[in-house]
Amino acid sequence: MKYELGLSSCGKELNEQLFSEYQRNGITKMEISERYYENFDYKEVARLAQKYGVELWSLHFPFYPEGTLDISATDATVRNYTLETYKELILQGSAIGIKIFILHPSCGPFDQNERENKLLNAEQSLRILAEFADQYGAVIAVEDMCRVSLGNTSKEILRLISVDDRLKVCFDSNHLLQEEGDSFILAVGDRLITTHISDYDFVNERHWLPGEGKIDWKKILSALEKVGYTGPWLYEVEFAIPQTILRDRELTCEDFARNAKEVFEGKEITVFSRPKPNLGMWS
């Protein structure tokens, strides 16, 4: 394999069977991604990870479209609550060995007249989180976003991470609607520390398996090689079938392992699905 394989836990139950399937299919990295962490059993997940030789590579901070968690919020109360929530997750996650924490620079739709103000708020929040994470040997990775969210271009991501040299980038391959993925990778260069791999139709984010959308994966691999990327090829795709595509069945860990092998070797990608016709932005 060109890169170690990783898979986000998004939509998956973190049980012994899942960890066993990771191990059996050579998936060595896990990103923990939960909507709510209030009752999350960190010790049990760490136990299973150690038992099955899976590295708890990263943790995705929760994000709510309704804006109750948002580092760029114009409401200082929301912003401060977000920072305290994320600091607690850094404490809990770093205690079980997680070193990379993924965040969205903004959450939910907002009045674009507030964009500059929200960018300034996000920059201030990122300074605080970068400093806090560093105390625990961890780093913050800012994820590129889609549509009109903050960080929807490499230029804006570079502005956000410029406030602290310790900030890194998570490349989400299916979020960019204003530039090509390979151009984004080349722009952020060695600040890239991890990935969210999935495919899409260039209309909106879809989180499809590579080969189901329009991304040129040879260009992506070439760009990653040029910037000296050494992190995992980490999928952010659910097992369940999304509403935007017709699949013959749900995905398995074996599908991700085969998909990565085919992408890395430049082979024809196995596809057992078809996008629904006439998909619009919000289909």
N, C-alpha and C positions, 0 to 999 in steps of 0.2 A: 504494500500500500504506500502511496506517495505521502499521505499524511495519516496520523492516527485518527481513528473514527470516534466521533462523539455524537450523542443524541440527546436533545432536550427532553425533559420529563413532561413537557406540556401535554395535558390531557391524559396522562398515563398514571396508573396506580403504582406507587413506589413500594412494591412488594417483592418477596423472594423470587417469584417467577420472573419478574421483569429483570432483576439483576442477573439471574441465571441465563436469560436469553441474551443479555448484553455480552456476558462472558462467552457463551457458545458461538456467537457470531463475530467475535473480535472487536466489539465496541468497548473501548477502554476508557472513554471519558463521558461523564454525565453532566449536563447542566440542569440544576434544580430550578424548575419554573412552576410556581404555584400562584394561584390567584389570591389565596389567603394563607398566611403562615401562622395564624394564632394557635392552632393545635398541631403544628408540624412536629413530628418526632425526629429531631436531629440525631439523637443517639442511635436510634434504630436504623436510620438510613446510613449512618456512618458504619454501623456494624455490618450491614449487608454489603456495603461498598467494599469493605476490607475483606469480607469472606469471599467475594467473587472477583476481586482484583479490578474493580472499577474505580477510577479516580473521580472524586467529586470536583470537577474542573471549575465550575462557575455556578453562580446563583443569580437568577434574574429577579431584580426587584419587582414587586407587584405594581401594576398600573391600572387605573380605573378610568374608563372613558368619562365618567361623570365628574372627574376632576378633584376627587377627594385626596389624591396623591399626585403631586405635580411640583417638581423642583423649580418650575418657572412661574408658578402661580402669582398673579398680581395681588392676591389676598395673602398678606404676611402670615396669618394664622394657618392657612393651608400649607404654605411653604415650610413653616417651622415644624408643623406636624409631620410633613413628608420627611424632612431631615431627621427628626427623631426616630421615625419608623425605620428609615434606611440605616441609621447608625445601629439600631438594635439588631437588624438583620446581619450587619457586618460583624457584630459581636458574636452572634449565634453561629453564623456560617464559618467565620475564621476559627472558631473553637473546634470545628470538625475538619479543618484543613483546607477550606475553600479560600482561594486567593484572588479570584476575579469576580467582580460584582457588576452586572449589566444594568444599565438604566436607560430609560427614554428621556430625552431632554425636555419633552413636553407631553402632556396627555390630553386627549380630546380636542374637539374643534374650538377655535377661539377667534375673536375679532382681530383681523390682520392689522388693524391700526395699532394694536398692542404689541406687535411683533418685536420691535426694538426693546421695549420695556421688558418683555418676557425673556429676550436674549440676555439682557443685563442681569435679570433675576437668576436665570439658569447658570450664568457664569459665576455669580456669587455663591450659589449653592454648590457648584462643582468644586470651587476652591475649598469649601468647608469639608466636603466629602472626601476629596483627595487627601487632605491632611489627616482626617480621621482614619481613613482606611490604611494609610501608611503606618500608623501607630501599631497596626495589627499585621503588618507584612502583606497587606492586600492592595489591590488597585481597582480603580473605577474604570469601566469600559463604556464609553458613550456609543449608543447604537444609532446608526443612520435611520431616518424615518421616512415615511411616505406622505404623499399629498401635500398639505400645507403645514404640517407639523414642523417644529424646530428641528434642525439637523437633517433637512431633506436634500441637501447637496453636500459635496465634499468641502466646498468653500465655507459653508456654515458650520460643519463639523469641525473643521480646522480652527475656525474662530473660537468655538466653544472650548476645545481642548487646549488652546493657546494660553489659557489662564493659569495652567499648572503643568509643568513638564511630566508629572507623574500620571496624568490622565492618558488613557489608551482608547482604542476604538474597537467596537464590535461591528463587523461588516455583515449586514443583513442583505443577502443577494436579491431578495424579492421586494425590497422597499423603494428602490430608486425609480423615480418616474421622470427625472430631468436630466440624467446622465447615465452612461453605460457603467456597468459594474466594474469592468476592468479599469476604466478611467478613474473611478472612485478609489480603487485599491492603489493605483499608482500615485494618486494625489496624497493619500494619507500615509503611504510608505511604511516606515518601521514603527509607527504608532499603532498599527494593526496588531491586536493580540489574540483575537478569537473571531469565530464566524457563526452566523446563522444561515445555513445553506437550505435553500428551497427555490422553486421555480415559479414563474408567473407569466402572464400574457402581455405585459407592459401597459396594461390598462389600470390595474390596481393590484395590491398585494393579494396573493392567493395561497401561499404556503403549500404548493404542490411539490411532488417529488421531481428531482431533475429529470428532464426528458419529457415531462408533461407540459412544459411551457416553451418559452422562446429564447431562454438564455443560451448564449454560446459558451459552453463550459470550457472549451479549449482556450478561449481568451481569458477566462477567469483564472484557470490554472497557470497560464503564462504570466499574468500580472502578479499572482501570488509568489511565483518563483522569482520574478524580477525584484520584488521588495524584500525577499529573504524571509518570507513568512514561515514560521516553524510551529504554529499552533495546530489544533485539530481541525479536521473537516467535520464540523459539528452541525448536524441537521436540526432544524426547528420545524418539524412536521409531525402532525398527530397521526396515530394509527387510524383513527376514525375517518370516514369519507366526508370531505367538506361539501357544502351545498353547491359549490361551483363546478364540480367535476363528477363524471360518472365512472366509477371503478367497479370492477368485477367483485372485489372483496376489500376488506380492511388491510392495511399494511402490517408487516411484521418486521422484526429486527433483521431477519434474513434478507428482506427486500432492501433495506438500507445498506447492508454489507455488499450485496450484489450490485446495487446502483453505484456505490463508490468505486468498486473495482472496474466497472464498465466505463465510468467517467475518467478515472485515472489512466486506463489503458487506451482511451480513445475509441472504444468499441461502440457499436450500436446499442443504445440504451433500451433495455426491456421496458415496454410500456403496455399496461393492461387497463388503460383508461381512455377517456375522451372528454375534453372540456364541454360543458354545456354550451349550446349554440347561443350566439348573440348576447354574450355576457357584457353588461355595462359596468360602470364604476362600482355600483352598489348592488350588483346582482348576487 
